[in-house]
Amino acid sequence: MSWLFLLSLVLYVSCQQFGSLPPRPDTGIRLFLGEENVTIANFSMIAAGLFHDSDIDEPGSVGGSPDGQNDGLWCQSSLNQNMIGTWYYPNGTTVPLGSGSPLFANNTATGQVGLLRNGGIGNIQGLYRCVIPNEEGINQTLYVAAYRNNDFIRNDELPMINGSSPSFQLLSLVDADPPVFSLSFNVTNRSPTIVTCSVDNGNQFNVSDNDLIRTVTPVNNDVQVQVSVIFRMRVSGLYKCFVTTDRITTTPLVSTNMATRDITVTGSASNLVYSRNSLMSVTLDWSPSAVISATPQYHVFVNNSNGIIMNDNTTNTELSLSLCPDDEYNIRLVATGEDLPSGIITVTVPQVVSIDVQGPVMMPLSSSFSLSCTLTLAAEVIVTLIDMFWANSNLNHFNSTTDEDIFLDTLEPTMISVNDNVVYTLTLNFSSLQASQVGEYVCGALLNDSSNTVSVTSNYSVSVQVPPPSVSIVADPPTGPIYESTSYVLTCTATVNTTIVDTPVTASVVWTDPSGNVIPTNEARRQVIPPTGNSLVSMLLFLPIDTGLNNDGGTYTCQMIINSSNSLIASSQPTATTHNVTVESLPPMTVKFSSVGSFEVGQILTITCTITTVERLVVKPMITLFKMNDTDMEMLSNLNRPYSITTDDTGSVTNYTLILDPVRFEDAGMYTCMAEFNVTGFNNTNDPSTATYDSQEASDVFTLIVDFPPVLVTISKEHDDTLYAGTPFFIKCDIMLDPLVTIPVTVTNQWTRDGTNVPMGSSDATITEGLNMINTLHYNATLMFYSLDNANDTGMYTCNVEVTAPNSYIYLRNTSASANISITVYAPTIIPLDDNNDNILAIVIPIVVVFIVVVVFVVLLVIAHKIRSHNSTSPSATNEEFDMKKQFGADDPGSAKGGDNDTGSGGWSGGS
């Protein structure tokens, strides 16, 4: 709603601006008339033309000359609160807020509510009321009489006082000095702004608002105000009061009649005296009052050192009282009968018996001292001393003069005369004060005045002080360096001599820092834990300790005071001790990988990341462990492998352990362990007075390279017979992968002779067959010779195998293997020719047969090659090829004899 009010400040009403709000009072409440820029008194009278709903003119009704301030009637309070205060019409109904005609109220501003007018008020003129809270929030009421202009200026309408004799009421007690009373009368027709009074036609005085009570009551469509004037005096005479209505900007209206009343004061009694009849009986006598018209009533008020102990009333001039002889009494006498009580006369009844004990204020344990009891009897009393004694708090009398712990000087008191008084003395001695002797001791006497036996006593407290405690400070941690950003505790312990502390004790503590400042118990970063209950231990907690912003290094002081629950055991003197604290900078955090186990597939491997910080660090490092493989990153929790997180007892060592059971190919990769922490003060605040700043991060990398299971490579020859140039021959290489290989791999091979690659599909007689996959774990490759050449084909042949995995398995090793074999090719045997044709045929026929076999073999090989090009992975093609070779006389490669089939680097050693 406040925005509507702000908006209204710039709106025009009747071509006029609303104007600014008037200033509020610093204290209290008030009525402020905006047009005249003045504070007006309660119950003042104003004309309708003096308040408006906008800024009309300057003070003095200078029309058409706005001064910038709203010209409403404002009821104001120093209470800084919005939307307070309510205006009421003369008939008691509420003036509406925000809008209305001819009047409306505005309470959108802070601490004030305005009565604003936009029309004539002829039908609703009269006494308006504003209710608004003061600065204490208590509602107060202010009144203003608002009339239309013609009625306002009428000088013949005056305030009227109904009745000539106001009512009288005594407001104070009869022994008040001066008395407080009131005179009350009713005022009609106009509001009583000012009340003026006089006594016996003496000086007139305006009654202050503090001494005026004005109560408004509607009567016959008019307003009647009951005025109660409060007087504080004891004066007889004729009291007169009249009222004035303060008309703002014009002459006031004064009542023509007055409220008058004669007030009489009761005459005072005189010659107040006392007489003591016995130890307990006192009689008062006085002369009667000079009463004007009534029988006086006498009021007696008796006070001792503790206040009023009794009061009594009588119409006689004598009164008997029972008063103890060992106390002094102040007696006041007041007479009543007329309007006001008389003046006060007094008499003092002195103490006639006194008993007093003298001794030390406080004694240490095991000390010796005496308590002296003195009984004094005034000369005006005649008494007999029956007995005088010392007793403990249980009223057990001491009756020994022997050298015990507590004993009397004499069994009977010593008597002397001092200034007409009789003085008796009895002394109690303590030989060695013990804790059990602390307490109340009573010195008493029994007196007899032939009428009564009176007992008088005096108590004395024997007290001791708790001896100074032994105070020590223990640090946690007790030894070693103290690092910033860690928690640190100083424990202060007090030890008390148990010979005195036989009752529960408590301790109070004061901690001061190296600068001498007291450390409060409510500080955030440095917390003081005070002793509680019967504990004599206090702690100073640093959360955390700092060497930077706060610089906590230096000497700390713990001061202890021991308090006893026994009022007779006084608190100890303060005892303090100190402890020096040296704070060091925080060392770096370390992150370290370690592993236990095998890096082979199928085995068990444990990888541990150890994060080490200082002990008692106030924050826990944030730890991240992830694995990188090629471009992929996986968090520890996403690896679907068991892991554990453990912390040692000190909280400074944290182990992130990943268990690979078994190791799989996909476990290969680069593992990164990162740790970081940031200390930003207690409870994560950035308050410079409490914060300390430390930030660290560290990391380590562990690369897991998995050993590829061994690749089994075997090599074999077509046969073990002697090899001759010009004959066909092949070498076969078998490749077996371990069954643990469960990932897709690519197997390649390369034949070499004496370290030199054997080309694939060369144009000479050496031909290399491509790799043949029997199944996912079994491959073979064949090296064919068409035909052998004794000059070029002799040598060491090696089958080199390489197994490769996809890029996601880059951290693998031992993925290659090889096997070799040696062959020796001999020149063909030449058989010499003779004239015998049979010899010629013996040579030609085998050659022809061999030639035919070779041609047929080549044809079959071409056919098999074409078939394999369509289904290179079919193991049946290779078997068919070998069957065909058998049909043409070729031996089965698997049936070779001799020891040259071994894998490795061994070659053939067969003969010719």
Secondary structure, 3 states (H helix, E strand, C coil): CHHHHHHHCCCEECCEECCECCCCCCCCEEEEECCCCEEECCCEEEEHHHCCCCCCCECCCECCCCCCECCCEEEEECCCCECCCEEECCCCCECCECCCCCEEEECCCECEEEEEECCCCHHHCEEEEEEEECCCCCEEEEEEEEECHHHHCCCCCCCEEEEEEEEEEECCCCCCCCCEEEEEEEEECCCCCEEEEEECCCCCEECCHHHEEEEEEEECCEEEEEEEEEEECCCCEEEEEEEEECECCCCCEECCCCEEEEECECCCCEEEEEEECCCCEEEEEEECCCCCCCCCEEEEEEEECCEEEEEEEECCCEEEEECCCCCCEEEEEEEECCCECCCCEEEEECCCEEEEEECCCCCCCCCCEEEEEEEEECCCCCCEEEEEEEEECCCCECCCCCCCCEEECCCCCEEEEECCEEEEEEEEEECCCCHHHCEEEEEEEEEECCCCEEEEEEEEEECEECCCCEEEEEEECCCCCEECCECEEEEEEEECCCCCCCCCEEEEEEEECCCCCECCCCCCCEEEECCCCCCCEEEEEECCCCCCCCCCCEEEEEEEEEEECCCCEECCCCEEEEEEECEECCCCCEEEEEEEECCECCCCEEEEEEEECCCCECCCCEEEEEEEECCEEEEHHHCCCCEEEEECCCCCEEEEEEEECCCCHHHCEEEEEEEEEEEECHHHCCCCCCCCEEEEEEEEEEEECEECCCCEEEEEECCCCCEECCCCEEEEEEEECCCCCCCCCEEEEEEEECCEECCCCCCCCEEECCCEEEECCEEEEEEEECCCCCCCCCEEEEEEEEEECCHHHCCEECCEEEEEEEECEECCCCCCCCCCHHHHHHHHHHHHHHHHHHHHHHHHHHHHHHHHHHCCCCHHHHHHHHHHHHHCCCCCHHHCCCCCCCCCCCCCCCCC
